[in-house]
Amino acid sequence: MSDYQHEVDELERRSTTSARLFDVRRIIGGLFVVYGVLVTIAGLTASDADLEKAENININLWTGLGMLTLGVFFLGWLHLRPTRPLPPAEPSPAADTARDPGPGRDTPAP
């Protein structure tokens, strides 16, 4: 193989790796898990005065648990259905016709 082909293969491999690394499910899931942990901790340490403000519903605890659930859902989805690499590009029909002179053109003109 030529050096050019090796470079193309390397760039395709890097592109696939970048797509997996920056998959939006990973970013959203990670942020929801981090913020869910913080809000859950805030809900576990809520005072009685905080609970009275919310009519004795520990809204921080419930919101934090919901955020954790959503974050784990996104990360599980990423794990169960990972990003697949793109199939190799097939040559286009236009490139084939450029090489093929067509019927009757391969014979010399009279």
DAGI-V99250 format. One record per helix or strand of 3 or more residues. SS is the DSSP state (helix for helix, strand for strand). FROM is the first residue (numbers start at 1). LEN is the number of residues. Records with the same first field share a line. If there is no record, write none. Layout:
BEGIN
SS = FROM-LEN / FROM-LEN
END
This chain:
BEGIN
helix = 3-19 / 24-21 / 48-6 / 59-22 / 93-7
END
